[in-house]
Amino acid sequence: MSRSSLPPLSCLQAFEAAARHCNFTQAGAELSLTQSAISRQVKRLEDDLGRPLFERRADGLTLTPTGEHFFRVVQRLLRELANETTHLRARGDDDRLTIASSPTIASIWLARQLPEFQALFPDIAIRILTVEDPHRLDLSEFDLGIYYHVPGEVEPPGLSCEPIFANEDVIAVCAPSYLDQNGKPESAGDLLRNHTLMVVEDHYHDWLTWQGWFEALGFDWHPPERTLRANSYQLLMNGALAGQGVTLGWAKLLREDLEQRNLVQALPERLPSQGSLSLFTPTHRHMTAAMRHFRNWLVDPSRLPES
């Protein structure tokens, strides 16, 4: 990296504080600098970039579109730098592990698998961070992520992914109590006409739709007579377990609930999943021993240390 390509680094903290407060005086008070010192550093940064970052009005400051974008970049980098500095200063870093996952995967799969890992590595403290969409993850807040990933989709920036298990199937599931009350669907058409289909209204799950599932299996499709909709897949899974309707789910992810008959297949058909449950690893992060142990436990058990 050429040093000449970097902005004056001494000005970035002043800019970040000024942009956050939209006020030079408050930024100066936070950084123990005068208002004029903040103004000078921001002006130096603007001169270096060749474009204004603030609109200076009689009623105060507002960020320009360029300033808004640059503020987000600078804030993210300063946050990552602060987080990494904290990690380097801390002792026992290899004994802590933060795992990011969607609420659904965390509650119905990850939480059930963790006792095995903790039995193998009792000294590693686990923290679970739930974020529905991996594209919204803050890389400074977690060590590893577990999400479904569809090949061909753009991977979240700064992350690499590898499958935890492949050859997954998408199936229609419901609670036995739902079938007791409503009867078992005799066909795909019967499911559409006479049963409650649970629909997730979340753009991140657009590729897991009832219409796509029906059409991929060669069934005729028309909008179902009855639906239960939510913007959270976890809410729909909880509703399915409570006997409120039929939802789509992944066979391996739901294996324990299927084996324990908390859930059953409403129809026998299975559609190969477009994606697979995957481990997301920050590409910039130094792999601690805890991260390596967890990664090997999930995807390469042969590399685990012998007990």
Secondary structure, 3 states (H helix, E strand, C coil): CCHHHCCCHHHHHHHHHHHHHCCHHHHHHHHCCCHHHHHHHHHHHHHHHCCCCEEEECCEEEECHHHHHHHHHHHHHHHHHHHHHHHHHCCCHHHEEEEEECHHHHHHHHHHHHHHHHHHCCCCEEEEEECCCHHHCCHHHCCEEEEEECCCCCCCCCEEEEECCCCCEEEEEECHHHHHHHCCCCCHHHHHHHCEEEEECCHHHCCCCHHHHHHHCCCCCCCCCEEEEECCHHHHHHHHHCCCCEEEEECCCCHHHHHCCCCEECCCCCEECCCEEEEEEECCCCCCHHHHHHHHHHHCHHHCCCC
